[in-house]
Amino acid sequence: MQRRTIVTRADLRKVDLAGVPLEGLRWSEQTTQWPDCWREQIKEDSVHIENDVYEIHYGTHTRGRNTLV
């Protein structure tokens, strides 16, 4: 069973996400705050789970990466 990380109310604007494995991370479009330069890529790499919750899945909309760099 894969463990899920949920960041639905996290402010990640000042976090350096380069090289961080984000596969399976659950986030909210309304309350998760991403660094500006990551926002669009995160949306592209995610699938809608329920209500305002999304999950990052590489290979679903991406080119097979393990991290967003």
Secondary structure, 3 states (H helix, E strand, C coil): CCCCCECCCCECCCCCCCCCECCCCEEECCCCECCCCCHHHHHHCEEEEECCEEEECCCCCCCCCCECC
